[in-house]
Amino acid sequence: MASEDLAGTLAAVLGGRGLRVQSYDSGPAGETPAQVRLRKNVCYVVLAVFLNEQDEVLLIQEAKKECRGSWYLPAGRMEPRETIVEALQREVKEEAGLQCEPLTLLSVEERGPSWIRFVFLARPTGGILKTPKEADAESLQAGWYPRTSLPTPLRAHDILHLIELAAQYRQQARHPLLLPQELPCSLVCQRLVATFTSVQTVWVLVGTVGMPHLPITACGFAPIEQRGGIKMAVLRLLQECLTLHHLAVETKGLLGLQHLGKDQTDGICLNVLVTVAFRNPGIQNEPPKVRGENFFWWKVVEEDLQSQLLQRLQESSVVPINR
């Protein structure tokens, strides 16, 4: 692949667009990456934050026995053969009575590759707010409440951070609007935009097996990868080509999300921005040496791409991934 093709790939990923996953560069040791199946080895959760012009947040009152009467944001588990957006719209309709449109992904939360929650900022587009007369097994009712004066009890306080994240995004967006791209994938994997920067110059790690490409690492489901979270797959790939003991590696966040959910393809690909730096920079102006022949550092020379990358890195202009 010529440099211009790599530039096109990088531009697509930075623009939130998806690229099909054809293969992967790193897999979990001692296991073949599992075909992903909802209700079998993975659980995806969708959650929506709605804020109106009066700075009120939409909450639903839980009907489930273990938390009946408590309040929470509209949320629920994805079902097989749903897209992420379809799941979000279904959960909001069931729990709040409203049709909705997701505006952007706000956050991705994970407890290892087998449990991932997608948090969206959304807006209502129709429907009628659910009242106690429509109470059912999904929820007792829904209502708008001042962001600074929420009803009690809350089912869990983890939503407070998400509500504030939505309010901050509405006031000043830290990252571009981002919605899932509908592309099939059979694994839980991550496409790395792994960067090294020096004096306004950026290098990106490229895989060489087949055509040059942005590296992909498949997540494993063994206990060690579950406990360590999805960052373990990133570190595993980098460990295979770099000497990490003198390097600092950080996943900055999400540049894009790919999933389809049709035809039993329940996998996802997270396009992630990663930084690699020397722990003691000194006068190191070149990226760390790559072991083997499966990867190399590509120097980004296109000014527009270089400035986009530097801006994303300096401003952390990515969707956060939280554990």
C-alpha positions as CSV (number, residue, x, y, z in Angstrom):
1,M,0.0,0.0,0.0
2,A,1.4,3.4,-1.0
3,S,1.7,6.2,1.5
4,E,-1.3,7.9,0.0
5,D,-3.4,4.7,0.7
6,L,-2.2,4.7,4.3
7,A,-3.1,8.4,4.5
8,G,-6.6,7.6,3.2
9,T,-7.0,4.9,5.8
10,L,-5.9,7.2,8.6
11,A,-8.2,10.0,7.3
12,A,-11.2,7.6,7.3
13,V,-10.5,6.5,10.9
14,L,-9.9,10.1,12.2
15,G,-13.2,11.0,10.5
16,G,-15.1,8.4,12.5
17,R,-15.7,6.2,9.4
18,G,-15.3,2.5,9.6
19,L,-13.1,0.0,7.7
20,R,-13.9,-3.7,7.4
21,V,-11.9,-6.0,9.7
22,Q,-10.3,-8.6,7.4
23,S,-7.9,-10.2,9.9
24,Y,-6.0,-9.3,13.0
25,D,-2.3,-8.9,13.9
26,S,-2.4,-10.0,17.5
27,G,-4.5,-12.6,19.3
28,P,-4.7,-13.9,22.9
29,A,-2.0,-16.4,23.7
30,G,-3.0,-20.0,23.8
31,E,-6.6,-19.4,22.5
32,T,-8.3,-18.8,19.2
33,P,-10.3,-15.6,19.5
34,A,-13.9,-16.5,20.2
35,Q,-16.7,-15.8,17.8
36,V,-18.8,-13.2,19.7
37,R,-22.4,-14.0,20.5
38,L,-24.7,-11.9,22.6
39,R,-26.2,-13.7,25.6
40,K,-23.4,-16.3,25.3
41,N,-20.0,-14.7,25.8
42,V,-20.6,-10.9,25.6
43,C,-23.1,-8.4,27.0
44,Y,-23.5,-5.0,25.4
45,V,-25.5,-2.3,27.2
46,V,-26.8,0.9,25.7
47,L,-27.6,4.0,27.8
48,A,-29.1,7.4,26.7
49,V,-28.7,10.9,28.3
50,F,-31.3,13.4,27.3
51,L,-31.1,17.1,28.3
52,N,-33.7,19.6,27.3
53,E,-33.5,23.4,27.0
54,Q,-34.5,23.8,30.7
55,D,-31.4,21.8,31.7
56,E,-33.6,18.9,32.7
57,V,-32.6,15.3,32.4
58,L,-34.9,12.4,31.4
59,L,-35.1,9.7,34.0
60,I,-37.1,6.5,34.2
61,Q,-38.4,4.8,37.4
62,E,-37.4,1.2,37.6
63,A,-39.9,-1.7,37.7
64,K,-37.5,-4.6,38.3
65,K,-37.9,-6.2,41.7
66,E,-34.4,-5.6,42.9
67,C,-34.5,-1.9,42.2
68,R,-38.2,-1.1,42.0
69,G,-39.1,2.5,42.5
70,S,-35.5,3.8,42.0
71,W,-34.5,6.2,39.2
72,Y,-32.0,5.8,36.4
73,L,-31.2,6.8,32.8
74,P,-32.9,4.8,30.1
75,A,-30.7,1.8,29.5
76,G,-30.7,-1.9,28.8
77,R,-29.0,-4.8,27.2
78,M,-28.7,-5.2,23.4
79,E,-30.5,-8.1,21.8
80,P,-29.2,-10.4,19.1
81,R,-29.5,-9.1,15.5
82,E,-29.9,-5.4,16.6
83,T,-27.6,-2.6,15.7
84,I,-26.4,-0.4,18.5
85,V,-28.7,2.4,17.5
86,E,-31.7,0.1,17.1
87,A,-31.1,-1.2,20.6
88,L,-30.9,2.4,22.0
89,Q,-34.1,3.4,20.3
90,R,-35.9,0.3,21.5
91,E,-34.8,0.7,25.1
92,V,-35.9,4.4,25.2
93,K,-39.3,3.6,23.7
94,E,-39.9,0.7,26.1
95,E,-38.8,2.6,29.2
96,A,-39.7,6.2,28.5
97,G,-42.3,6.1,25.7
98,L,-40.3,8.3,23.4
99,Q,-38.8,7.9,19.9
100,C,-35.3,9.3,19.8
101,E,-32.3,10.1,17.7
102,P,-28.7,9.5,19.1
103,L,-26.6,12.6,18.6
104,T,-23.2,11.3,19.5
105,L,-21.4,8.6,21.5
106,L,-20.4,10.2,24.8
107,S,-18.5,7.4,26.5
108,V,-17.6,3.7,26.3
109,E,-17.4,1.8,29.6
110,E,-16.0,-1.7,29.9
111,R,-15.4,-4.5,32.4
112,G,-13.2,-6.5,30.1
113,P,-14.3,-7.5,26.5
114,S,-17.3,-9.5,27.8
115,W,-19.2,-6.4,29.2
116,I,-19.3,-3.1,27.3
117,R,-21.7,-0.2,27.7
118,F,-22.2,2.5,25.1
119,V,-23.4,5.9,26.4
120,F,-25.1,8.3,24.0
121,L,-26.3,11.9,24.1
122,A,-29.7,11.7,22.4
123,R,-32.7,13.8,21.6
124,P,-36.4,12.9,21.5
125,T,-38.1,13.0,18.1
126,G,-41.7,11.8,19.1
127,G,-43.8,9.7,21.3
128,I,-45.5,10.4,24.6
129,L,-43.8,10.4,27.9
130,K,-44.6,7.3,29.9
131,T,-47.0,7.9,32.9
132,P,-47.8,5.7,35.9
133,K,-50.9,4.5,34.0
134,E,-48.6,2.9,31.4
135,A,-46.4,1.2,34.0
136,D,-45.2,-2.3,32.9
137,A,-42.3,-4.7,33.4
138,E,-39.9,-2.2,31.6
139,S,-40.5,0.8,33.9
140,L,-43.1,2.5,36.1
141,Q,-42.9,5.9,34.5
142,A,-40.5,8.5,33.0
143,G,-40.1,12.2,33.7
144,W,-37.9,15.3,33.2
145,Y,-36.0,16.5,36.3
146,P,-33.7,19.4,37.0
147,R,-30.1,18.3,36.5
148,T,-29.1,19.8,39.8
149,S,-32.1,18.3,41.7
150,L,-32.6,14.6,40.7
151,P,-35.3,12.4,42.3
152,T,-34.3,9.8,44.9
153,P,-33.4,7.1,45.3
154,L,-31.2,6.6,42.3
155,R,-30.6,3.0,41.3
156,A,-26.9,3.8,41.1
157,H,-24.8,6.9,41.3
158,D,-22.7,6.1,38.2
159,I,-25.2,8.1,36.1
160,L,-24.2,11.4,37.8
161,H,-20.9,11.5,36.0
162,L,-22.6,10.6,32.7
163,I,-25.1,13.4,33.1
164,E,-22.3,15.9,33.8
165,L,-20.4,14.6,30.8
166,A,-23.4,15.2,28.6
167,A,-23.8,18.8,30.0
168,Q,-20.2,19.5,29.4
169,Y,-20.4,18.2,25.9
170,R,-23.4,20.4,25.1
171,Q,-21.6,23.4,26.4
172,Q,-18.3,22.7,24.7
173,A,-17.8,19.5,22.6
174,R,-14.5,17.9,23.2
175,H,-14.7,15.5,20.3
176,P,-16.6,15.5,16.9
177,L,-20.0,13.9,16.8
178,L,-19.6,10.2,16.6
179,L,-22.1,7.4,15.8
180,P,-21.5,3.7,15.2
181,Q,-20.6,2.5,11.7
182,E,-22.6,-0.5,10.6
183,L,-19.9,-2.9,9.5
184,P,-19.8,-6.6,10.4
185,C,-17.2,-8.0,12.8
186,S,-17.0,-11.5,14.4
187,L,-14.6,-10.5,17.2
188,V,-14.2,-7.9,19.9
189,C,-11.1,-6.1,18.6
190,Q,-9.4,-2.8,18.4
191,R,-7.8,-1.0,15.5
192,L,-4.8,1.0,16.7
193,V,-3.8,4.5,15.7
194,A,-0.6,4.1,17.8
195,T,1.4,7.3,17.7
196,F,4.8,8.6,18.6
197,T,5.3,12.4,18.5
198,S,8.4,14.6,18.5
199,V,8.7,18.3,17.8
200,Q,5.4,18.6,15.9
201,T,6.2,15.4,14.0
202,V,4.0,12.3,14.2
203,W,4.7,8.7,13.4
204,V,2.0,6.0,13.3
205,L,2.6,2.2,13.8
206,V,1.7,0.2,10.7
207,G,1.3,-3.6,10.3
208,T,3.0,-5.1,7.2
209,V,1.4,-8.6,7.0
210,G,-0.6,-8.5,3.8
211,M,-1.0,-4.9,2.7
212,P,0.3,-2.2,5.1
213,H,-2.5,-1.3,7.5
214,L,-3.4,0.1,10.9
215,P,-2.8,-2.8,13.3
216,I,-5.7,-4.8,14.8
217,T,-5.6,-6.6,18.1
218,A,-8.2,-9.2,19.0
219,C,-9.4,-9.2,22.6
220,G,-9.4,-12.5,24.6
221,F,-11.8,-13.8,27.1
222,A,-9.4,-15.6,29.4
223,P,-9.5,-14.4,33.1
224,I,-6.3,-12.3,32.8
225,E,-7.7,-10.2,29.9
226,Q,-11.1,-9.9,31.6
227,R,-9.4,-8.6,34.8
228,G,-7.1,-6.2,32.9
229,G,-9.7,-4.9,30.6
230,I,-9.5,-4.2,26.9
231,K,-6.2,-2.3,27.3
232,M,-4.6,-5.7,27.7
233,A,-5.0,-6.5,24.0
234,V,-3.4,-3.1,23.1
235,L,-0.4,-3.8,25.4
236,R,-0.1,-7.4,24.0
237,L,0.2,-6.2,20.4
238,L,2.7,-3.5,21.3
239,Q,4.7,-6.0,23.5
240,E,5.1,-8.1,20.4
241,C,7.0,-5.4,18.4
242,L,8.4,-3.0,21.0
243,T,10.4,-3.2,24.2
244,L,7.9,-1.7,26.6
245,H,9.8,-1.5,29.9
246,H,11.2,1.9,28.9
247,L,8.0,3.2,27.2
248,A,4.8,4.7,28.5
249,V,1.7,3.6,26.6
250,E,-1.7,5.3,27.0
251,T,-5.0,4.7,25.3
252,K,-6.3,8.2,24.8
253,G,-9.8,7.2,23.7
254,L,-12.1,6.2,20.9
255,L,-12.0,7.5,17.3
256,G,-14.7,5.3,16.0
257,L,-17.0,2.3,16.7
258,Q,-18.0,-0.5,14.3
259,H,-20.8,-3.0,14.7
260,L,-23.6,-4.5,12.7
261,G,-25.4,-7.2,14.7
262,K,-27.1,-8.8,11.7
263,D,-26.5,-12.4,10.5
264,Q,-25.1,-13.3,14.0
265,T,-22.1,-11.0,13.7
266,D,-22.1,-9.6,17.2
267,G,-18.5,-8.5,17.3
268,I,-17.3,-4.9,17.5
269,C,-14.2,-3.0,16.4
270,L,-13.1,0.0,18.5
271,N,-10.8,2.4,16.6
272,V,-8.6,3.7,19.3
273,L,-6.0,6.5,19.6
274,V,-2.9,5.3,21.5
275,T,0.3,7.2,22.5
276,V,3.7,5.6,22.8
277,A,6.4,7.7,24.5
278,F,9.8,7.2,26.2
279,R,9.5,7.3,30.0
280,N,12.7,9.4,30.0
281,P,12.5,11.4,26.8
282,G,15.9,13.0,26.9
283,I,16.8,13.9,23.3
284,Q,14.9,11.0,21.7
285,N,13.5,12.4,18.5
286,E,12.9,9.1,16.7
287,P,10.3,6.5,17.6
288,P,11.3,3.4,19.5
289,K,12.9,0.6,17.5
290,V,10.5,-2.0,16.1
291,R,11.4,-5.7,16.6
292,G,10.8,-8.1,13.7
293,E,9.4,-7.4,10.3
294,N,5.6,-7.3,10.9
295,F,5.4,-3.6,11.9
296,F,7.1,-0.3,11.1
297,W,6.7,3.4,12.0
298,W,5.2,5.5,9.3
299,K,6.0,9.2,9.4
300,V,2.9,11.3,8.7
301,V,3.9,14.0,6.2
302,E,0.5,15.2,5.0
303,E,0.0,18.5,6.8
304,D,-3.7,18.1,7.3
305,L,-3.4,14.6,8.8
306,Q,-0.5,15.7,11.0
307,S,-2.4,18.7,12.3
308,Q,-5.6,16.6,12.9
309,L,-3.6,14.0,14.9
310,L,-1.7,16.6,16.9
311,Q,-5.0,18.4,17.7
312,R,-6.7,15.1,18.8
313,L,-3.7,14.3,21.0
314,Q,-3.2,17.7,22.6
315,E,-6.9,18.2,23.3
316,S,-7.8,14.6,24.0
317,S,-10.4,15.0,21.3
318,V,-11.7,11.4,21.6
319,V,-14.6,9.6,23.2
320,P,-13.4,8.4,26.6
321,I,-13.1,4.7,27.4
322,N,-13.7,4.1,31.1
323,R,-13.2,1.1,33.3
